Amino acid sequence: MKKTSTIELSVALNENNVPESIQWSAADSGQKDAPTKAFFLSLWDPRENNTLRIDLWTEDMTVDEMKQFFHQTLLTMADSFEKATGEGNICEDLRDYCYHFADKMNILPQE
């Protein structure tokens, strides 16, 4: 029998359907109802040859947190793309852009 793993996201909404809180659980990681302020979920639809996505964040996530979240997500995407495709050159270009993004958003670590 094949193993099945479950990842769950739970979103509490206010009266305007804005996320107030988000929790996630993953059976294999031991995470159970762990709080988070945001998530990006991208799914590949092979029938439509298109990406489906859900992007949510809580009302208390700050702009500075969002800047960091985007920056770190972009870096992670470069790593994942390189691992999946072996396309190192374009991934280095993406990492260079991530540095540019961080510089423009004033989120580079202070030296």
N, C-alpha and C positions, 0 to 999 in steps of 0.2 A: 504494500500500500504506500502511496506517495505521501510525503509529509506536507502538511498545510500549516502556514503561519498566518497570523492575523495581526494587522495594524489597525487601530481604531482612532478616530478623531471625534471629539465631542465639543460642540460649539454652543455656548449659552448666549442667546440673543436678547437684546433689550426690546422695548416696544416698537422701535423703528427698524428692527431686524439688523442692528449693528452688533457685531460680536462683543460681548462683555468679558467673556473668558473662554479659553480654549484649553482642552486637556487632550493628551494623547497616551495611548497604551500600545505596547508591542509585546506579544507573548514571549518571543525568543530573547528579548533584551532584558526582561524583568521590569520594564517600565510599566507602571500602572497609574493612570490618571495623573500623569506629570503635567504641570502647568507650562504653557508656552504663550507667547504674545502674538505669534504669526506663523503662517506656513504657506508655502507655495507647493502645489501638487500639480504635476504635469503627467499626463497619460497619453500614450500613443495609440491612436485609433487606426488599426491596419486597414479597415474597410474604407475609411474616408481618407487615409493617408494624411492625417492631420493630427495636431496636438490639441488635446482637451486640457483645460486647466482650471484650477480653483486657487485663488489668491485671497487669503483672509488675514486680518490682523485686528487686534482688540483696540477698543477706543482709547485705552491708556498707553498704547505704544507711542513712544516719543519719536519725533522726527530724527533725532540723533541715533536712536536705536534702529530705525528703519534704514538709515544710511549705512550703518554697520551691517545690518542684515543683508541688504542688497550686495554690498561689497563682498562679504564672505560667501554669499550664494554664487556670485559670478566666479569667484576663485574656485569654488567647489565644482562648478560646471566645467571649468577648464580642466580640472583634474579628472573628472568623470569622462569627459569627451576624449581626453588623451588615453585613458585606460581602455576605453571601448574601441577606439579607432587607431591608436598609434600615431595620430597626426600631431606630432610634437611641435612642428613649426607654427602652425596656426594657434595652438594652445599657448605658446609663448607670446604670440601677438595678443591673445585675449588677456593673459596675465599682465602684459604691458598696459593694456587698456584699463585693467583693474587698478593698477598703480595710478594712472591718470584720473580715474574716477575718484579714488581715495584722496588724491591731491586736490581736485576741484571741490570735493565735499568737506575738505578740512578735517579728515579723519585719520591722516597719517600719524603714526606714533611720534611724539615729540622726542627729539634727540638731545 
